[in-house]
Amino acid sequence: MATGFGPLSALLFAPLLGAVILMCMPAIFDRAIKWVALGISIAVFAFSLAIYRDFNGATYHFQYLEQMPWIPMLGIQYKIGIDGLSIWLVLLTTFLTVISVWFSFYVRERVKTYMIMMLILETAMLGVFCSLDLILFYTFFEASLVPMYFLISIWGGANKRYASVKFFIYTFAGSLFMLIGMITLFYLHKNATGVGSFDLMSIQEQVANGKLWAGALQTQGLVALGFAVALAVKCPMFPFHTWLPDAHVEAPTAGSVILAGVLLKMGTYGFLRLVLPLFPDIVQQYAWVIMILAVVGILYGAIVSTMQPDWKKLVAYSSVAHMGFVMLGIFSLNHTGMMGGAYQQLNHGISTGALFLLIGLVYERTHTRLFKDYGGLKAQMPIYSAIFLIVMLSSVGLPATNGFIGEFLALLGAFQTSFAGLYGLNVFYAVLAGIGVILAAVYLLYMFQQVFYGELKNPELKRLKDLKPWEIVMCGTLLLFVFWGGLYPNTFLKPMEASVGAARMMAINPPGKRPVWSDLGTEMDARGNLVEVAPRSQTDLDRHPMVLRIIAPANFDPQMKPKDEAVAEEHVSLATGGRP
């Protein structure tokens, strides 16, 4: 573990440093500011790729750990690290920031302020995915609201003030419940250990050994509810979703890309990072409630999408449905389903971000998003139409595209858990969620038909030209991940498998058989079992550890009494690097 700042801190604060550089540039040099902002975002993305290069996906423990005191008297510290749950979200953030800044060359007003807000927002988003201290997590979680608020309220559409205020109030108010829960965890940790702390790893250790919630199960329910409300608003889940369509429609195109691609993932990431590991009893008891809300969100988002006259608003409501599949997979509490839910976070970021980008490209030319103003666009912009069709089919979940893998795994996991009769789940939920896939094809194909087919009646559309070369390259990078994620999903699934498996065991296993982030003596083996390994240090995570015994099998059934496991006598290699 590094003390002070290291590579991950450099990645985290590089965009903020870039924002400071832009502040020093004269506002009249719009073009230079755009190129400098793009160069900074590309450099940050390249740096994140360098961090991924040395990332070991075979372990569930945190890597690139950095720690230093912040407010010691309150048990608050600066502590960051990444694992399989966060590495891809970090890369998704840096990649979509490049795309968003690139598209923002269309911005003509207050360019300097706009680019500064984009870079500050990037640091805030990265901080959420790297934070290992609860107050640090909350700080970045809330900090992301400020630049997004200004992006919507200054560069948004006709109702931008209403949308920006609604966005801020909804998400800020919901987060206050989470802050109260974090303070409660501080005192519960103090009762269990004698020392108050907001250290996520330390709190999770006390949860794993059963001490934190000993005699406080009612408190666990209230604290879990506070976290769940804050994260459900951010996702957003039904019925906390009403801020999202307004924010999407009124936000500038780059803001919509970031909002759909990254900001929503803070909610689902929070469920995986915080709710499952810290509130295992409540998760098992009330998983069916989240499952119902996820299914309602899938159907509601799909039905409302079919009635929209505005294709940006249609895609906005579709996000409610797609994020429902993420939550469906996560709260199936099944390894397959949770892998699908975690993977669908990435897929939604790419596909829906690409849809907003493509809609923005035409909006910059026509300044309208209503279906009645379009028709016959396929003949006028064939290259654009082909790219849009591919991205749309990935959102539908067509096999060979990235959208299919995530939704299929999430549904499969939900069916498996429901058929087993675990956690109060009913197979009817999974069946209804499957109908949502059909409805997605209905509203997305309807949108494509309205915009691209028929007679070109609007004379304004006849002056449109197809995509420029730089726009084709920008969209082509997104298409690359559409097919890469669909044809070679193991590239993305393998590095997250150990961490997803550990999060699942933290939620369903009994005390003493749960993975512990701070215990380097445990690991997930190639079969998904929680095993004890020979002693090692933080710097030895890339070694091939020797398995001493199985602590908990991968197919652990929480409704059966755990059986004693024999000591494994063979050496099992875990250091595959998580890559195929």
ABEGO torsion letter per residue (X at the ends): XBBEBBAAAAAAAAAAAAAAAAAABBAABAAAAAAAAAAAAAAAAAAAAAAAAABBAABABBBGBBBBBABAAAGBBBBBBBBAAAAAAAAAAAAAAAAAAAAAAABABGAAAAAAAAAAAAAAAAAAAABABAAAAAAAAAAAAAAAAAAAAAABBAAAAAAAAAAAAAAAAAAAAAAAAAAAAAAAAAAAAGBBBABAAAAAAAAAAGAAABGAAAAAAAAAAAAAAAAAAAOBBOAAAAAAAAAAAABBAAAAAAAAAAAAAAAAAAAAAAAAAABAAAAAAAAAAAAAAAAAAAAAAAAAAAABABAAAAAAAAAAAAAAAAAAAAAAGBAAAAAAAAAAAAAAAAAAAAAAAAAAAAAAAAGBABAAABEGAAAABAAAAAAAAAAAAAAAGBBGBAAAAAAAAAAAAAAAAAAAGBGGBBAAAAAAAAAAAAAAAAAAAAAAAAAABEBBABAAAAABBBBBAAAAAAAAAAAAAAAAAAABAAAAAAAAAAAAAAAAAAAABBBGABBBAABAABBBBAAGBBBBBBBBBAAAAABBBBBABBABBAABBAABBBBBBBBBABBBBABAGGBX
